[in-house]
C-alpha cells in the first residue's frame, strides 16, 4: 500500500487550493482531478521501477558494444557480469505483473528520454558502491539486493537531474516523490527471491474506505465552505484576513470539516495531521496559528455537544 491518510489529506488540500469555483458548481470535474492526481502517483512509481530495469539493460548493451569492438581488451572478452546478472534486477525484469502494469499505464518514457538512463548509469559506475560490488565476480541474492538498495538510496533517489525531469513531466509528482521513493525502498529491502508475482505492483489505497475518505473529505469541505468560513472568521477577527496564508485557510477548512463530519476519526488525530501538514506546506508560524484556532473550536463544540465522535480513543 502506497498512500497513507496524510498523503490523501495533502492531495485533497492541493485540489481544494486549486479550486476556483463555488459550492453550487458541479464538483464531479474537480473530484475527477483529485482522483486522477492520486492515481498519477502510481505512474510515478512505475516510472521509477522501470528506470531500474532500463539501467540493467543499458549495462547489458554497454557490455555487448565492448565485446564487439574491433580490438577488444582482455577485460572486454571476459567481463565481470555481476551487475548484469544482479538477481534482484533480473527478478524485476522478468516480473509479468510489473510488465503488464507498464503496458497498461503506457510507461515508455525511457525510450524517448534515454539520456536520463545514461545519467543514472554513469553515476552508478562512478560510485564507490559499484567499485566495491564489482571487486568480486559472484554474489548471492542478499548481496545483490543490498547493492540495489544502496544504489537506490545514494544514487537514484537524490539525483537532481532526475528530479528536474520529473518536475517537468508533472508538477504534482514532486510532492509524491518522497512517498514513492520510501515505498520502493521498503519494498526492495523486504523482497525475497521467492517474492509472489504481484509483489512489485502494490495497491494505491489500503482499502476502499481510504478512497472514499478522499472523496468525502473533498466534497464535505467544499459543500460546507460558507459555514466553515464563518467559523474561521469569528475566530480570526483580530487577524488581518489577507495575512492568513491561503494554505492555512484551506487546512483549517479541511480540519473543521473532518472534526464535524468524520465521527470515527479521533479529534487528536485530526489536529495532529493538519499541524504536521502545515509544517511542511505553509509558513513557520502556521502550525501555532492553526492549533490555536482548532483548540478554541473544539472546546466550543464540546461544551455545546456538537462534537459527535464514536468508538474508542476519542479525544
C-alpha positions in Angstrom: 0.0 0.0 0.0 1.4 3.4 -1.0 -0.9 6.0 0.3 -1.2 7.0 4.0 -4.1 9.0 5.2 -1.8 12.0 5.5 -0.9 11.8 1.8 -4.6 11.6 1.0 -5.1 14.8 3.0 -2.3 16.5 1.1 -3.9 15.6 -2.2 -7.2 16.9 -1.1 -5.5 20.1 0.1 -3.9 20.6 -3.3 -7.1 20.1 -5.1 -9.1 22.5 -2.8 -6.3 25.1 -3.1 -6.6 25.0 -6.9 -10.4 25.0 -6.8 -11.8 28.3 -8.2 -15.5 27.5 -8.4 -18.3 28.0 -5.9 -20.2 25.5 -3.8 -23.1 25.3 -6.2 -20.8 24.2 -9.1 -20.8 20.6 -10.2 -18.0 19.1 -8.2 -17.5 16.0 -10.4 -14.8 17.6 -12.6 -12.7 18.6 -9.5 -13.4 15.2 -7.9 -12.1 13.6 -11.0 -9.0 15.8 -10.9 -8.4 14.7 -7.3 -8.6 11.0 -8.0 -6.6 11.4 -11.2 -3.8 13.2 -9.3 -3.8 10.3 -6.8 -3.8 7.7 -9.5 -0.9 9.5 -11.2 1.2 8.7 -8.2 1.2 5.1 -9.3 2.5 6.1 -12.7 5.4 7.8 -10.9 6.1 4.6 -9.0 6.1 2.6 -12.3 8.3 5.1 -14.0 11.0 4.8 -11.3 10.7 1.0 -11.2 11.1 0.9 -15.0 14.2 3.0 -14.6 15.9 0.3 -12.6 15.2 -2.2 -15.4 16.5 0.2 -18.0 19.7 0.7 -16.2 20.3 -3.1 -16.2 19.5 -3.2 -20.0 21.9 -0.2 -20.5 24.7 -2.2 -18.7 24.0 -5.1 -21.0 24.2 -3.1 -24.2 27.4 -1.4 -22.9 29.0 -4.8 -22.5 27.8 -6.0 -25.9 29.4 -3.0 -27.5 32.7 -3.6 -25.8 32.8 -7.2 -26.9 32.1 -6.2 -30.5 34.9 -3.7 -30.6 37.4 -4.1 -33.4 40.2 -4.7 -30.8 38.5 -5.9 -27.6 40.8 -6.0 -24.5 41.1 -9.0 -22.2 38.5 -7.4 -19.8 36.2 -6.9 -22.8 36.4 -10.5 -23.8 35.9 -11.9 -20.3 34.0 -9.1 -18.4 32.7 -9.2 -14.9 29.0 -9.8 -15.4 28.0 -9.4 -11.8 25.9 -6.2 -12.3 24.2 -7.5 -15.4 23.3 -10.8 -13.6 22.1 -9.0 -10.5 19.4 -11.3 -9.2 17.1 -8.5 -8.0 17.3 -6.6 -11.3 16.6 -9.8 -13.2 13.6 -10.5 -10.9 12.2 -7.1 -11.8 12.9 -7.5 -15.4 11.0 -10.8 -15.6 8.1 -9.9 -13.4 4.9 -10.3 -15.5 2.6 -8.2 -13.3 5.1 -5.3 -13.4 5.5 -5.6 -17.2 1.7 -5.7 -17.6 1.4 -2.6 -15.4 4.0 -0.8 -17.6 1.9 -1.6 -20.6 -1.5 -0.7 -19.1 -0.2 2.7 -17.9 1.8 3.3 -21.0 5.1 3.7 -19.2 7.6 4.1 -22.1 9.3 7.4 -21.1 12.9 6.0 -21.2 12.6 5.1 -24.9 12.4 8.8 -25.7 14.3 10.1 -22.7 17.2 7.6 -22.6 19.7 10.3 -21.7 18.4 10.1 -18.1 19.1 6.4 -18.0 22.6 7.2 -19.1 23.0 9.8 -16.4 22.0 7.3 -13.7 24.1 4.5 -15.2 27.2 6.7 -15.3 26.7 7.8 -11.7 26.3 4.2 -10.6 29.6 3.3 -12.4 31.4 6.2 -10.8 30.3 5.3 -7.3 32.3 3.6 -4.6 29.4 1.3 -4.0 29.8 -0.1 -7.6 33.6 -0.5 -7.2 33.1 -2.5 -4.0 30.4 -4.6 -5.5 32.4 -5.4 -8.6 35.5 -6.3 -6.7 34.3 -9.9 -6.8 32.6 -11.9 -9.6 30.0 -13.9 -7.7 27.2 -12.9 -5.3 24.1 -14.3 -3.6 20.7 -12.7 -3.6 21.3 -10.8 -0.4 24.4 -9.1 -1.7 22.7 -8.3 -5.0 19.7 -6.9 -3.1 21.8 -4.8 -0.6 23.7 -3.3 -3.6 20.5 -2.2 -5.3 19.0 -0.8 -2.1 22.2 1.3 -1.5 22.3 2.4 -5.2 18.7 3.5 -5.0 19.2 5.4 -1.7 22.6 7.0 -2.6 22.4 7.5 -6.4 18.9 7.3 -7.8 16.6 8.9 -5.2 18.8 12.0 -4.6 19.6 12.6 -8.3 19.0 16.3 -9.3 18.7 15.7 -13.0 16.0 13.1 -12.4 14.3 15.4 -10.0 14.2 18.2 -12.6 12.9 15.7 -15.3 10.1 14.6 -13.0 9.1 18.2 -12.2 8.9 19.0 -15.9 6.8 15.9 -16.6 4.3 16.5 -13.8 4.2 19.2 -11.1 2.3 17.1 -8.5 5.0 14.4 -8.7 7.4 16.4 -6.6 5.0 16.0 -3.6 4.6 12.3 -4.4 8.3 11.6 -4.8 9.2 11.1 -1.1 6.3 8.7 -0.6 7.0 6.8 -3.8 10.8 6.5 -3.0 10.1 5.4 0.5 7.6 2.7 -0.8 10.2 1.5 -3.3 13.0 1.4 -0.7 10.8 -0.6 1.8 9.8 -3.0 -1.0 13.4 -3.6 -2.2 14.6 -4.1 1.4 12.0 -6.7 2.1 12.0 -8.6 -1.2 12.9 -12.3 -1.3 13.9 -14.2 -4.4 10.7 -16.2 -3.9 8.5 -13.0 -4.0 5.0 -13.6 -5.3 4.2 -12.3 -8.8 2.1 -9.3 -7.5 4.8 -8.1 -5.0 6.0 -5.3 -7.2 2.5 -4.0 -8.0 1.4 -2.5 -4.7 -2.1 -1.2 -4.1 -2.5 2.5 -4.1 -5.1 2.7 -1.3 -5.1 0.5 1.8 -8.8 -0.3 1.2 -12.0 1.1 -0.3 -12.6 3.2 2.8 -9.4 5.2 2.2 -10.5 6.1 -1.4 -13.9 7.1 0.0 -12.3 9.2 2.7 -10.5 11.2 -0.1 -13.8 11.8 -1.9 -15.8 12.6 1.2 -13.2 15.0 2.7 -13.1 16.9 -0.5 -16.8 17.1 -1.1 -17.8 17.8 2.5 -15.2 20.6 2.8 -16.4 22.2 -0.4 -20.1 21.8 0.2 -19.9 23.4 3.7 -17.4 26.1 2.8 -19.6 29.1 3.6 -20.5 27.8 7.1 -16.9 26.8 7.8 -15.5 30.1 6.6 -17.9 31.9 9.0 -16.5 29.9 11.9 -12.9 30.7 10.8 -13.8 34.4 10.5 -15.2 34.5 14.0 -12.1 33.1 15.5 -9.7 35.3 13.5 -11.4 38.7 14.0 -8.2 40.3 15.2 -6.2 38.8 12.3 -5.9 40.7 9.0 -7.6 38.2 6.6 -5.0 39.0 3.9 -2.3 38.0 6.3 -3.6 34.5 6.8 -1.8 32.2 4.3 -4.1 30.7 1.7 -2.8 27.2 2.6 -3.6 27.8 6.2 -7.2 28.7 5.3 -7.6 25.5 3.3 -6.1 23.4 6.1 -8.5 25.0 8.6 -11.5 24.4 6.3 -10.5 20.7 6.0 -9.8 20.2 9.7 -13.1 21.7 10.7 -14.9 19.6 8.1 -13.1 16.5 9.4 -13.9 17.3 13.1 -17.6 17.6 12.3 -18.2 15.0 9.6 -15.9 12.1 10.4 -17.1 10.6 13.7 -14.7 7.7 13.7 -11.5 9.9 13.4 -10.3 11.0 16.9 -10.0 14.8 17.5 -6.3 14.4 18.4 -5.6 12.6 15.1 -7.2 15.3 13.0 -5.4 18.1 14.8 -2.0 16.5 14.7 -2.4 15.6 11.0 -3.1 19.2 10.0 -0.4 20.6 12.2 2.1 18.3 10.5 0.9 19.2 7.0 1.1 22.9 7.8 4.7 22.5 9.0 5.6 21.0 5.6 3.5 23.2 3.3 3.0 26.5 4.9 4.8 29.3 6.9 6.9 28.7 10.0 4.2 30.1 12.3 1.3 28.3 10.6 1.1 25.4 13.0 0.8 27.7 16.1 -1.9 29.7 14.4 -3.9 26.6 13.2 -3.5 24.9 16.6 -4.8 27.9 18.4 -8.0 28.2 16.3 -8.8 24.5 16.3 -8.2 24.3 20.0 -10.8 27.1 20.6 -13.3 25.5 18.2 -13.0 22.0 19.8 -13.7 23.5 23.2 -16.8 25.2 21.9 -18.0 22.0 20.1 -17.5 20.1 23.3 -19.4 22.5 25.5 -22.3 22.7 23.0 -22.4 19.0 22.4 -21.9 19.3 18.6 -18.8 17.0 18.5 -20.2 13.6 17.7 -17.4 11.1 17.9 -17.9 7.3 18.1 -15.6 4.5 19.2 -12.6 4.4 21.4 -9.8 7.0 21.9 -12.0 9.9 21.0 -10.0 12.8 22.5 
